[in-house]
Amino acid sequence: MLASFDQPDLFAPERWPRRPYCTDDFEQGLKIRSLKQALTKSYIEANPPHLRVWSLYDIDRPAGGLAWEDANLPPPSWATVNKANGHAHLAYGLRAPVLMASMEARQAPLRYLNAVEAAFRAKLGGDDGFTGLITKNPAHPLWWTLKGPELAYDLGDLAEWVDLDRFKAQQGVKVAEVGLGRNVTVFDFVRLWAYKKVREYKGVQGGFVHWQKAVYDRCMARNGDFSNPMDHREAYHIARSVAKWTWTKYTGHDKNISDIQRRRRSGSISKGTYAMLRSLTDA
């Protein structure tokens, strides 16, 4: 059950962006402020652009704060409810935040989270157009804010409440281009392009600067194809990760794959990392 809101640990600085977007009026636009200032606004950015700490859902119907109960899902960490119409945002905290864009990290956790969020959104009847960038501020008196029994969940525990089979996103398989599916789509689209293009920029004066710009432009172009694009900061973090990794680590198919095979045989990289890097052969 949800209870009246009293959860100071929710606002631990490590769970929030250092300088979030925030506003009291969307017509006035979003502003970047310190976390202390942002927590006085009615709408706030909950997740840092490179991490998923809170899994957010927009329920645009009366009694939205109880959508989890109707869907036979666990109670959210917190729910912010519009007092006038009952529409709500539900937030599930993640005990282990998921890195949103990194060539160094395994992509399996991101794809797993994408599947879980897609399944939760379907069961909740959540808005597919909700980008999750801005949410109702749980600290603001404009909303009726309720807390659940758990501040954070293990992702595996959340997955046990849903059937993931039709939402799983394996590499090379097209995913729904909503929510985290946009991050997966842009990452796969840009990394495959980058493997083929990075050598054109090496050996050129100012090559890395031009390479970063090219990768960012590629990310933004693909992001612009979405009906609800990601925030430009999310695209920037994807571009920065892909640009840096391909520039410093990627040397072409043959050498990279032979190194991967050697390290795989020695047990020095995980199965998930091996699977991601082995996909270079398909690039």
Secondary structure by P-SEA (a helix, b strand, c coil): cccccccccccccccccccccccccccccbbbbcaaaaaaccccccccccccccbbbbbccccccccccccccccccbbbbccccccbbbbbbbccccccccccccaaaaaaaaaaaaaaaaaacccccccccccccccccccbbbbcccccccaaaaaaaccccccccccccccccccaaaaaaaaaaaaaaaaacccccccccaaaaaaaaaaaaaaaaaaaaccccccaaaaaaaaaaaaaaaaccccccaaaaaaaaaaaaaccccaaaaaaaaccccc
